Amino acid sequence: MFRFNTMAVLVLALLSNAFVADAMSLRKRSEKQGPVALSAAMVLVSKVHDDIDYEVLKKSSINKTSTSDCLCQLGSFWNWRIKACVKQGAWGYECGFFPAEHHKQVCQDGLKCVLLDQSRVKYSHPGAAPGSCQECNKEDNCLVGEQRHAENCLKEYLLSGSACQTIRVTVIATASATVTKKVTKSRTASATATATASHDATATEGGQSASVTKKATAEGQATVEAQASGKATAKAKATEKGVAEGKACVTVDEVKALLKLEKVSRMGAVLSSRVVSRGDEEAFDKAYAKALDAAHKAGLLNAGEAAKALAAAEAREHAAIEAEGKANEAAAWQAEAGAKKEAQQKAKADALAKAEAAATKEASNAAKVAGQAAADAAAAEDAAKGAKGQAGGDAAEEKAKAARAAADAAAKEAAEAKARQQAISDIVNPKPTQAPVAVTTAEPTNAPVKITKDQMEAKLP
């Protein structure tokens, strides 16, 4: 009995579309050809799924340094709306419009900001309310001159350096290959499916018994032998990982231009915090986009997949950066109000806790919506199966497809909400940089000395 070995070799493109090809153009005949006749092998290649993940390898923010210098000169205050120093207001000047943290700087010496006892009119900034500059009473102990300016003025913050990030993108593509051959004359024949990187391989046979004679190798090969006339089918699943990196930096001037602060030469605690936060966002976006572009050029993913990955990562990373930025800004407002470090730290912690609670609630609600959508889709699909071949069957099938699409969208949103919540939680509860040190109690090196009754009595006076 002559034996004929046929090899169908397939190189899987990580992100190629599913296709079917005639394996006659891919197979390789052995040197000796026997009288065995085989039909053309059909090779089915399909991409199962792709996972795109990222890791921030390096990160540095714009440096923010506090100074002892006042942001504005004596006799002026920081106008929060126009972002410039203006003269302090005289008697009757509307001082309540400005943030509450600035009220004590708005009025001229000898005056204080008095808010109206009303609740009808509200201003945009928390703590701001209608009020005017009124004369200080003796019991107010209002400071004047240099002493007042030194104690109450907003301090200037200096910004330097750049915001830089280095991002690593990992693309994991899982693909499968199936080779089916029909045996016409030989009792035995083999079929081999080869993938670029093997994860596992299984073999099945249609109509006849088949056994795996060679386990999957690192290249994802699997060979099946049919013991009788019929079909020999081999299936191989392949997983391959691709990595790309991108680095980007954003300068202080570039961030100021994005925030339309080009003409603002001096900044306080709050405004400088906003520049730092926006710099982190821009550095991440640019570095991640560069990493995805490198992955695209390397053939790891296409433009559409890169755009989706960028949008998903930005939503997650921005949620964390914005939460931290708002927390730092809350601390900065406390600094501008003249609060001590403890109060600033508490304001930051409270803001982070609030952001985490909101993100947790959002993730929980999204999970509930996804669960209900999945249940609705399953019910619609069951109904479509029952109505198949009957009147209204097509409509039921379309309804099931729509329900499944809605369920998939809800599941995706739930996953993204969970990712945002986790990103914020990682800031609130950062992972320790080193393992906790275990405290052990050392055993005494010498056994305790036992003092007898006679020895104790001998020491007594």
C-alpha positions as CSV (number, residue, x, y, z in Angstrom):
1,M,0.0,0.0,0.0
2,F,1.5,3.3,-1.1
3,R,1.0,6.3,1.3
4,F,0.7,9.8,0.0
5,N,1.5,12.7,2.4
6,T,0.0,16.1,1.5
7,M,0.8,19.3,3.4
8,A,-1.3,22.4,3.2
9,V,0.6,25.3,4.7
10,L,-1.1,28.4,5.7
11,V,0.3,31.6,7.2
12,L,-2.3,33.5,9.1
13,A,-2.4,37.2,8.8
14,L,-3.3,38.5,12.2
15,L,-6.0,40.8,11.1
16,S,-7.0,39.4,7.7
17,N,-10.6,38.9,6.8
18,A,-12.0,35.4,6.7
19,F,-11.5,33.6,3.4
20,V,-11.7,30.2,1.8
21,A,-8.9,29.1,-0.5
22,D,-8.1,26.0,-2.7
23,A,-5.4,24.2,-0.9
24,M,-4.1,22.7,-4.2
25,S,-2.1,25.9,-4.6
26,L,-0.7,25.6,-1.1
27,R,0.1,21.9,-0.7
28,K,3.4,20.2,-1.3
29,R,3.6,16.7,-2.7
30,S,6.0,14.1,-1.5
31,E,8.8,12.9,-3.8
32,K,7.1,9.6,-4.4
33,Q,3.6,9.8,-5.8
34,G,1.5,6.7,-5.5
35,P,-1.7,5.8,-7.2
36,V,-3.7,7.6,-4.5
37,A,-6.3,10.1,-5.6
38,L,-7.3,13.0,-3.2
39,S,-9.7,15.8,-3.8
40,A,-8.6,19.4,-3.4
41,A,-8.4,20.2,0.2
42,M,-10.5,23.2,1.4
43,V,-8.8,25.5,3.8
44,L,-10.9,27.8,6.0
45,V,-9.2,30.6,7.8
46,S,-10.9,32.9,10.2
47,K,-10.0,35.5,12.8
48,V,-11.6,34.6,16.1
49,H,-10.9,37.8,18.0
50,D,-8.4,40.5,18.8
51,D,-7.6,42.0,22.2
52,I,-6.0,45.4,22.4
53,D,-4.5,46.5,25.7
54,Y,-2.2,49.3,26.8
55,E,0.3,50.0,29.6
56,V,1.7,53.3,30.7
57,L,5.5,52.5,30.9
58,K,6.6,56.0,31.9
59,K,4.8,59.2,33.0
60,S,5.9,62.6,34.0
61,S,3.8,65.7,34.6
62,I,4.5,69.4,34.2
63,N,6.2,70.7,37.3
64,K,4.1,73.0,39.5
65,T,6.0,74.9,42.2
66,S,4.5,77.2,44.8
67,T,6.2,80.5,45.6
68,S,5.9,83.1,48.4
69,D,5.2,85.8,45.8
70,C,1.7,87.3,45.6
71,L,0.0,86.8,42.3
72,C,-1.2,90.5,42.2
73,Q,0.3,93.7,43.6
74,L,-0.8,95.6,46.7
75,G,-4.2,97.2,46.0
76,S,-5.3,94.7,43.4
77,F,-6.9,91.2,43.3
78,W,-7.1,88.3,40.9
79,N,-10.2,88.6,38.7
80,W,-11.2,84.9,38.2
81,R,-13.3,85.5,35.1
82,I,-10.8,87.5,33.0
83,K,-7.7,85.8,34.5
84,A,-6.0,89.1,35.3
85,C,-5.2,91.4,38.3
86,V,-7.6,94.4,38.7
87,K,-8.0,97.1,41.3
88,Q,-9.8,96.2,44.5
89,G,-13.4,97.4,44.7
90,A,-14.7,100.5,46.6
91,W,-17.7,100.6,48.9
92,G,-20.8,99.0,47.2
93,Y,-18.7,97.0,44.7
94,E,-20.2,93.7,43.8
95,C,-17.8,91.3,45.4
96,G,-20.0,88.2,45.8
97,F,-19.8,87.4,42.1
98,F,-16.2,86.0,42.6
99,P,-15.4,82.6,44.1
100,A,-15.9,82.5,47.9
101,E,-12.2,81.7,48.3
102,H,-11.4,85.2,46.8
103,H,-13.9,87.3,48.7
104,K,-11.4,88.5,51.3
105,Q,-9.2,90.0,48.5
106,V,-11.8,91.8,46.4
107,C,-12.6,94.9,48.5
108,Q,-10.3,97.8,49.3
109,D,-8.7,98.2,52.8
110,G,-11.2,99.0,55.5
111,L,-14.0,97.1,53.6
112,K,-15.3,93.5,53.7
113,C,-17.4,91.5,51.4
114,V,-20.9,91.0,52.8
115,L,-23.3,88.6,51.0
116,L,-27.0,89.3,50.7
117,D,-29.4,87.1,52.7
118,Q,-31.2,85.6,49.7
119,S,-31.4,82.3,47.8
120,R,-33.1,83.5,44.6
121,V,-30.0,84.5,42.6
122,K,-27.2,82.0,42.1
123,Y,-23.8,82.3,40.5
124,S,-21.9,79.6,38.6
125,H,-19.0,79.1,41.1
126,P,-19.8,77.3,44.4
127,G,-19.9,79.8,47.2
128,A,-20.4,82.8,45.0
129,A,-23.6,84.8,45.7
130,P,-24.8,88.4,45.4
131,G,-22.9,90.7,47.8
132,S,-21.1,94.0,48.1
133,C,-18.1,95.7,49.8
134,Q,-19.2,97.2,53.1
135,E,-17.3,99.0,55.9
136,C,-15.5,96.8,58.4
137,N,-16.6,97.0,62.0
138,K,-14.2,97.2,64.9
139,E,-15.0,93.6,65.9
140,D,-14.1,92.4,62.4
141,N,-10.4,93.1,63.0
142,C,-9.9,93.7,59.3
143,L,-6.2,93.8,58.3
144,V,-4.9,96.6,56.1
145,G,-1.8,97.4,54.0
146,E,1.2,95.1,53.6
147,Q,0.1,92.9,56.4
148,R,-3.3,92.2,54.8
149,H,-1.7,91.7,51.4
150,A,1.0,89.3,52.6
151,E,-1.5,87.1,54.5
152,N,-4.5,87.1,52.1
153,C,-3.0,87.4,48.6
154,L,-3.1,84.5,46.2
155,K,0.3,83.0,45.8
156,E,1.9,82.6,42.4
157,Y,2.8,79.1,41.1
158,L,5.5,78.5,38.5
159,L,5.1,75.9,35.8
160,S,8.1,74.2,34.1
161,G,9.1,71.1,32.1
162,S,6.8,69.0,30.0
163,A,4.2,66.3,30.4
164,C,5.6,63.1,28.8
165,Q,4.2,59.5,28.6
166,T,5.4,56.3,27.0
167,I,2.7,53.9,26.1
168,R,3.0,50.2,25.1
169,V,0.2,48.7,23.1
170,T,-0.2,44.9,23.0
171,V,-2.4,43.3,20.3
172,I,-3.3,39.7,20.8
173,A,-4.9,38.1,17.8
174,T,-6.4,34.6,18.0
175,A,-7.1,32.9,14.7
176,S,-8.2,29.4,13.6
177,A,-7.4,27.3,10.5
178,T,-9.3,24.2,9.3
179,V,-8.2,21.9,6.5
180,T,-10.6,19.2,5.2
181,K,-9.6,16.5,2.7
182,K,-11.7,13.9,1.0
183,V,-10.2,10.5,0.7
184,T,-11.3,8.7,-2.5
185,K,-9.0,5.7,-2.9
186,S,-6.6,5.5,0.1
187,R,-7.5,4.0,3.4
188,T,-5.4,6.6,5.2
189,A,-4.6,10.2,4.5
190,S,-3.6,13.2,6.5
191,A,-4.5,16.8,6.8
192,T,-2.5,19.5,8.5
193,A,-3.6,23.0,9.6
194,T,-0.8,25.4,10.5
195,A,-1.2,28.6,12.3
196,T,1.4,31.3,12.9
197,A,1.5,30.6,16.7
198,S,-0.2,27.8,18.3
199,H,-2.5,28.0,21.3
200,D,-4.1,24.6,21.0
201,A,-5.3,22.3,18.3
202,T,-8.2,19.9,18.0
203,A,-9.1,17.4,15.3
204,T,-12.5,16.1,14.1
205,E,-13.6,13.9,11.2
206,G,-16.9,13.9,9.3
207,G,-18.4,10.5,8.8
208,Q,-15.4,8.4,9.8
209,S,-13.4,7.9,13.0
210,A,-10.3,10.0,13.2
211,S,-7.5,10.4,15.7
212,V,-4.8,13.0,16.4
213,T,-1.5,11.5,15.5
214,K,0.6,14.6,16.2
215,K,-0.2,17.1,18.9
216,A,-0.1,20.8,18.2
217,T,3.4,22.2,18.0
218,A,4.5,25.7,18.7
219,E,3.6,26.6,15.2
220,G,0.1,25.2,15.7
221,Q,0.2,22.1,13.5
222,A,-2.2,19.2,14.0
223,T,-2.5,16.1,11.8
224,V,-5.5,13.8,11.5
225,E,-5.5,10.5,9.9
226,A,-8.7,8.9,8.5
227,Q,-8.7,5.2,8.9
228,A,-11.3,4.6,6.1
229,S,-12.6,6.4,3.1
230,G,-14.2,9.7,4.1
231,K,-13.0,13.1,5.2
232,A,-10.0,14.0,7.2
233,T,-10.3,17.3,9.0
234,A,-7.7,19.1,11.1
235,K,-8.3,22.3,13.1
236,A,-5.6,24.5,14.6
237,K,-6.1,27.6,16.7
238,A,-3.3,30.1,16.8
239,T,-2.5,33.0,19.1
240,E,0.0,35.7,18.3
241,K,1.0,38.8,20.3
242,G,2.2,42.0,18.8
243,V,3.7,45.0,20.7
244,A,4.2,48.6,19.7
245,E,5.2,51.6,21.7
246,G,4.7,55.4,21.4
247,K,6.2,58.3,23.3
248,A,5.0,61.9,23.3
249,C,5.7,65.1,25.3
250,V,3.6,68.3,25.6
251,T,5.2,71.6,26.8
252,V,3.7,74.2,29.1
253,D,3.2,76.6,26.2
254,E,1.4,74.0,24.1
255,V,-1.0,73.2,27.0
256,K,-1.6,76.9,27.7
257,A,-2.5,77.4,24.0
258,L,-5.0,74.5,24.2
259,L,-6.6,76.2,27.3
260,K,-6.5,79.6,25.6
261,L,-4.2,80.9,28.3
262,E,-1.4,82.2,26.0
263,K,-1.7,85.7,27.4
264,V,-1.8,84.7,31.0
265,S,1.7,85.1,32.3
266,R,1.2,84.4,36.0
267,M,-1.0,81.7,37.6
268,G,-2.3,80.7,40.9
269,A,-2.9,77.3,42.5
270,V,-6.2,76.5,40.6
271,L,-5.2,77.6,37.1
272,S,-1.8,75.9,37.3
273,S,-3.5,72.7,38.5
274,R,-5.6,72.8,35.3
275,V,-2.6,73.1,33.1
276,V,-0.9,70.1,34.8
277,S,-4.1,68.0,34.4
278,R,-4.6,68.9,30.8
279,G,-1.0,68.2,30.0
280,D,-1.3,64.7,31.3
281,E,-4.3,64.1,29.1
282,E,-2.6,65.4,26.0
283,A,0.6,63.5,26.6
284,F,-1.4,60.3,27.0
285,D,-3.5,60.9,23.9
286,K,-0.5,61.6,21.7
287,A,1.6,58.7,23.0
288,Y,-1.2,56.2,22.7
289,A,-2.0,57.5,19.1
290,K,1.6,57.0,18.2
291,A,1.7,53.5,19.6
292,L,-1.5,52.6,17.7
293,D,0.0,54.1,14.5
294,A,3.1,51.9,15.0
295,A,0.9,48.9,15.5
296,H,-1.1,49.8,12.4
297,K,2.1,50.2,10.2
298,A,3.3,46.8,11.6
299,G,0.1,45.2,10.4
300,L,-1.1,44.4,13.9
301,L,-4.4,46.2,13.4
302,N,-6.3,48.3,10.9
303,A,-7.3,51.9,11.0
304,G,-10.8,51.2,12.2
305,E,-9.6,49.0,15.1
306,A,-7.1,51.7,16.0
307,A,-9.7,54.4,16.2
308,K,-12.0,52.3,18.4
309,A,-9.1,51.4,20.7
310,L,-8.1,55.0,21.0
311,A,-11.6,56.1,21.9
312,A,-12.0,53.4,24.5
313,A,-8.6,54.1,26.1
314,E,-9.2,57.8,26.2
315,A,-12.5,57.3,27.9
316,R,-10.9,55.2,30.6
317,E,-7.7,57.2,31.0
318,H,-9.4,60.6,30.9
319,A,-11.8,59.5,33.6
320,A,-8.9,58.8,35.9
321,I,-6.9,62.0,34.9
322,E,-10.0,64.2,35.3
323,A,-10.8,62.7,38.7
324,E,-7.3,63.3,39.9
325,G,-7.3,66.8,38.3
326,K,-10.5,67.8,40.0
327,A,-9.2,66.5,43.3
328,N,-6.0,68.6,42.9
329,E,-8.1,71.6,41.9
330,A,-10.2,71.1,45.1
331,A,-7.0,71.2,47.1
332,A,-5.9,74.3,45.1
333,W,-9.1,76.1,45.9
334,Q,-8.4,75.5,49.6
335,A,-4.9,76.8,49.1
336,E,-6.3,80.0,47.5
337,A,-8.6,80.3,50.5
338,G,-5.6,80.2,52.7
339,A,-6.2,76.8,54.2
340,K,-3.4,74.7,55.7
341,K,-2.0,71.6,54.2
342,E,-4.3,69.3,56.2
343,A,-7.4,71.0,54.8
344,Q,-6.0,70.9,51.3
345,Q,-5.3,67.1,51.6
346,K,-8.7,66.5,53.0
347,A,-10.4,68.4,50.1
348,K,-8.4,66.3,47.7
349,A,-9.3,63.0,49.4
350,D,-13.0,64.0,49.6
351,A,-13.1,64.9,45.9
352,L,-11.5,61.5,44.9
353,A,-13.9,59.6,47.1
354,K,-16.8,61.4,45.5
355,A,-15.5,60.6,42.0
356,E,-15.0,56.9,42.9
357,A,-18.5,56.7,44.3
358,A,-20.0,58.3,41.2
359,A,-18.0,55.9,38.9
360,T,-19.0,52.9,41.0
361,K,-22.7,53.8,40.7
362,E,-22.3,54.4,37.0
363,A,-20.6,50.9,36.6
364,S,-23.3,49.3,38.7
365,N,-26.2,50.8,36.6
366,A,-24.5,49.9,33.4
367,A,-24.1,46.3,34.5
368,K,-27.8,46.1,35.4
369,V,-28.7,47.5,32.0
370,A,-26.4,45.0,30.3
371,G,-27.9,42.1,32.2
372,Q,-31.4,43.1,31.3
373,A,-30.5,43.6,27.6
374,A,-28.8,40.1,27.6
375,A,-32.0,38.6,29.0
376,D,-34.2,40.3,26.5
377,A,-31.9,39.2,23.6
378,A,-32.0,35.6,24.8
379,A,-35.8,35.7,25.0
380,A,-36.1,37.2,21.6
381,E,-33.8,34.5,20.1
382,D,-35.8,31.8,21.7
383,A,-39.0,33.3,20.3
384,A,-37.3,33.5,16.8
385,K,-36.4,29.8,17.0
386,G,-40.0,28.9,17.9
387,A,-41.4,31.0,15.0
388,K,-39.0,29.7,12.4
389,G,-40.8,28.6,9.3
390,Q,-44.1,30.1,10.5
391,A,-45.8,33.3,9.7
392,G,-44.0,36.2,11.3
393,G,-40.8,34.1,11.6
394,D,-38.7,36.6,9.6
395,A,-39.9,39.5,11.8
396,A,-39.1,37.6,14.9
397,E,-35.6,36.9,13.6
398,E,-35.0,40.6,12.8
399,K,-36.2,41.4,16.3
400,A,-33.8,38.9,17.8
401,K,-30.9,40.4,15.8
402,A,-31.8,43.9,17.0
403,A,-32.0,42.7,20.6
404,R,-28.7,41.0,20.3
405,A,-27.0,44.1,18.9
406,A,-28.5,46.2,21.7
407,A,-27.2,43.6,24.3
408,D,-23.7,43.7,22.8
409,A,-23.7,47.5,22.9
410,A,-24.9,47.5,26.5
411,A,-22.2,44.9,27.4
412,K,-19.6,47.0,25.8
413,E,-20.7,50.1,27.7
414,A,-20.8,48.2,31.0
415,A,-17.2,47.0,30.4
416,E,-16.1,50.5,29.7
417,A,-17.8,51.9,32.8
418,K,-16.2,49.2,34.9
419,A,-12.8,50.1,33.4
420,R,-13.3,53.8,34.2
421,Q,-14.3,52.9,37.7
422,Q,-11.2,50.7,38.1
423,A,-9.0,53.5,36.8
424,I,-10.3,55.9,39.4
425,S,-10.1,53.3,42.2
426,D,-6.4,52.8,41.3
427,I,-5.8,56.4,42.0
428,V,-7.7,56.4,45.3
429,N,-6.1,53.2,46.4
430,P,-2.7,53.0,44.6
431,K,-0.9,49.7,44.6
432,P,2.1,49.6,47.0
433,T,5.5,50.0,45.3
434,Q,7.0,47.4,47.6
435,A,5.8,44.5,49.6
436,P,4.9,45.3,53.2
437,V,7.6,44.5,55.7
438,A,6.7,41.7,58.0
439,V,7.3,42.6,61.7
440,T,8.6,39.6,63.6
441,T,9.2,39.3,67.3
442,A,12.7,38.0,68.0
443,E,13.0,35.1,70.5
444,P,15.3,35.7,73.4
445,T,18.8,34.2,72.8
446,N,19.1,33.1,76.5
447,A,16.6,31.3,78.6
448,P,15.1,33.5,81.4
449,V,16.9,33.3,84.7
450,K,14.8,31.8,87.5
451,I,15.3,33.5,90.9
452,T,14.6,31.3,93.9
453,K,12.8,32.4,97.0
454,D,16.0,32.2,99.1
455,Q,17.8,34.5,96.6
456,M,15.0,37.1,96.8
457,E,15.0,37.0,100.7
458,A,18.8,37.4,100.8
459,K,18.5,40.7,98.8
460,L,15.9,42.1,101.3
461,P,17.2,44.6,103.9
